[in-house]
């Protein structure tokens, strides 16, 4: 069926016409050209081109009639799609449906910004705010342009079109829009974050031009991102803190209000203090450096790192942005440090190798005179570029792994109670489930995932059925500790290894279907845990321990260490390492056994019942034990 005829705008800029993309017609420079730093010019006359009228001419976007084949696209630019004007097509089509589906199911789209339930929350808000929905779809399209190189131009142009529409809708809101309701203020807060993520992506992916043009693009990104946030000035942050934004705001307060305590920026601070800057410029430089040091402190997790990297451009002062725009060398040195923090986030799709690239560009622009100022960030960047961190406490395993074995574990401690380690039968399934839920009774993550007594009981039943099913197999990945001379099971360990069937690990089974389970928390945990393992350990074969649980009545008697030693012995016999994720309380025990920390991750989740604050931070450490060379590991 043919679409109805329409009038097509002829007032767009020449560059957008050439690229067959929708122009927002902002003069003297449209948004598309501003974003990618292209020259922008408009035709001298707005008169329509002579020739066949739009009503009678066949349209490239028209659905072909059943009597003939579709008309081919012009041969000069076969991969660039036709992005129709607002009047020519319905507001929603199947591409938009694809983008919405990708946003909700493509974990990488906003994962660095996301906390448990964030994706669902922002989508529910976007359904009430068209400008936010357009920006979400634009970001999804931008991600697909990255994920599908063969369709990069198609999705990139759609992203530009949707982002342009989002900004137009946002700027057309009434002046008192954010005073009408808290919901409007929540939506207004979320929009700059999504826009800023998108704008940062566009800046980091554009490598053309000299350093001056790169700097102009960066300043343009800052102005756009900061300008949207300024519309929210005067709103009650305390009121927003009572909404679903609470976890995000609380995390942001922790990250941005803390003064950096590390020493990576000490040399920079000393040089800036003696650089002869004006009072306002000096204060702006100090704030920018503090934010960078906060990012470098403690090697933050991917989530907190990305929030800091995203927030830096919003949190720095106007005076400091003006220094960057003027290409003041002192500001460019600070910017070079910022590029090092970007490189900390190189595993995020938006960033990649951009930190290293832009640092090199800044260093070349500044020249030999400023090389001493850049010695520290160059030193910080060097080990990161090689895939490892300088801090030995959190060194990542690089491609030469394993360079040296973990130290041999100390001898077993003297125990007041004697335990026997054995493989249980199916009849022990109920007791195994009881020990696991009892031992984890104070675990914050478990209490958040299963917040009611009924859900805990359902979880215990699931554990019983799961254990019974696995114990009936040839290699269940379960051992138990029993008090000697009795049948009493007081401890368990669960693990998976390359020789076992797939799906042994609990999180990959059907626990999400347990009645009362807060699936969004469990799903979020699994995504973070898998990302941390991939980041720090990769896909190397290993024994992976998922649970070590001991009846609280026997804590401190050594049963947990005995169970772990059994797995270490099994792993050593096969020449494989042991990998696990440990809570803060268990890190000490694993260190004593010879494990070393290789990474960590964190998530914000609802607090346990009775806690003073509604949300709290949960952390786990990724740890590895490697057998000594004598066990056969080359």
Secondary structure, 3 states (H helix, E strand, C coil): CCCCCCCCCCCCEHHHHHHCCCCCCCCCCCHHHHHCCCCCCECCCCCCCCCCCCCCCCCCCCCCCCCCCCCCCCHHHCCCCCCCCCCCCCCCCHHHHHHHHHHHHCCCCCHHHCCCCHHHHHHHHHCCCHHHHHHHHHHHHHHHHHHCHHHHHHHHHHHHHHHHHHHHHHHCCCCCHHHHCHHHHHHHHHHHHHHHHHHHHHHHHCCCCCHHHHHHHHHHHHHHHHHHHHCCCCCCHHHHCCCCCHHHHHHHHHHHHCCCCCCCCHHHHHHHHCCCCCHHHHHHHHHHHHHHHHHHCCCCCHHHHHHHHHHHHHHCCHHHHHHHHCCCHHHHHHHHHHHHHHHHCCCCCCCCCHHHHHHHHHHHHHCHHHHHHHHHHHHHHHHHHCCCCCCHHHCCCCCCCCCCCCCCCCCCCCCCCCEEEECCCHHHHHHHHHHHHHHCCCCHHHHHHCCCHHHHHHHHHHHHHHHHHHHCCCCCCEEEEEECCCCCEEEEEEEECCCCCCCCCHHHCHHHHCCCCCHHHHHHHHHHHHHHHHHHCCCCCEEEEEEEEECHHHCCCCHHHHHHHHHHHHHHHCCCEEEEEECHHHHHHHHHCCCEEEEEEEEEEECCCCCCCCEEEEEEEEEEECCCHHHCCC
